Amino acid sequence: MKISKELKNATFEWDEDRKVFILYDHDGFNGTIELNKTYAFAFMRFVIRMAQRNWFRNKNLPNKVKSTEVLDEEESQDESQMALFN
């Protein structure tokens, strides 16, 4: 049994009999790529991780971490920090 998904520039196919994941290029420049089931699974894990990374990425990234000079001044003024050393 073959399961295939055809897109604009590529076709993906899983051949159950041969246990091979095949990627076809419609333009013919790169040809085809065949992955056995181990490599196909690793590829899918990679794709899912990249999708999750992009999905969960915070769009409103705060400014870079404050400089160490500013952090040193704040730490020296914090009373709770000084109580640990007394």
C-alpha positions as CSV (number, residue, x, y, z in Angstrom):
1,M,0.0,0.0,0.0
2,K,1.3,3.5,-0.9
3,I,0.2,6.7,0.8
4,S,1.1,9.8,-1.1
5,K,0.6,13.6,-0.7
6,E,1.1,15.8,-3.7
7,L,2.0,19.4,-3.3
8,K,2.8,22.2,-5.7
9,N,6.6,21.5,-5.9
10,A,7.0,18.1,-4.3
11,T,5.3,14.8,-3.7
12,F,5.7,12.7,-0.5
13,E,5.1,9.0,-0.5
14,W,5.2,6.2,2.0
15,D,5.6,2.7,0.5
16,E,4.3,0.2,3.1
17,D,5.6,-2.8,1.2
18,R,9.2,-1.6,0.9
19,K,9.1,0.5,4.2
20,V,10.5,3.5,2.3
21,F,9.6,7.2,2.6
22,I,10.2,8.9,-0.8
23,L,10.3,12.6,-1.7
24,Y,9.9,13.5,-5.4
25,D,10.8,16.9,-6.8
26,H,8.4,18.0,-9.6
27,D,11.0,20.3,-11.2
28,G,13.4,17.4,-11.7
29,F,16.5,19.3,-10.6
30,N,17.1,17.4,-7.4
31,G,15.4,14.1,-8.3
32,T,14.2,11.9,-5.5
33,I,15.2,11.0,-2.0
34,E,14.5,7.6,-0.4
35,L,14.6,7.2,3.3
36,N,14.3,3.8,5.1
37,K,11.9,3.7,8.0
38,T,14.6,4.6,10.6
39,Y,15.7,7.7,8.7
40,A,12.1,8.6,7.8
41,F,11.3,8.5,11.5
42,A,14.3,10.7,12.4
43,F,13.4,13.1,9.6
44,M,9.8,13.4,10.9
45,R,11.1,14.0,14.5
46,F,13.3,16.8,13.1
47,V,10.4,18.4,11.2
48,I,8.1,18.2,14.3
49,R,10.8,19.8,16.5
50,M,11.3,22.7,14.1
51,A,7.6,23.2,13.9
52,Q,7.2,23.3,17.7
53,R,10.2,25.5,18.0
54,N,8.7,28.0,15.6
55,W,5.2,27.6,17.1
56,F,6.2,28.2,20.7
57,R,8.7,30.9,20.0
58,N,7.9,34.2,21.8
59,K,7.1,36.8,19.2
60,N,7.6,39.7,21.6
61,L,11.2,39.0,22.6
62,P,12.4,41.3,25.4
63,N,15.6,43.3,25.0
64,K,18.8,41.6,25.7
65,V,19.8,40.8,29.3
66,K,21.0,43.8,31.2
67,S,24.6,44.4,31.3
68,T,26.6,42.9,34.1
69,E,27.3,46.3,35.6
70,V,23.6,47.0,36.1
71,L,23.1,43.5,37.6
72,D,26.0,44.0,40.0
73,E,24.5,47.3,41.3
74,E,21.1,45.7,41.8
75,E,22.4,42.7,43.6
76,S,24.5,44.9,46.0
77,Q,21.4,46.9,46.9
78,D,19.1,44.0,47.5
79,E,18.7,43.5,51.3
80,S,17.6,39.8,51.0
81,Q,20.8,39.0,49.2
82,M,22.9,40.6,52.0
83,A,21.0,38.7,54.7
84,L,22.5,35.4,53.5
85,F,26.0,36.6,54.2
86,N,25.4,37.9,57.7
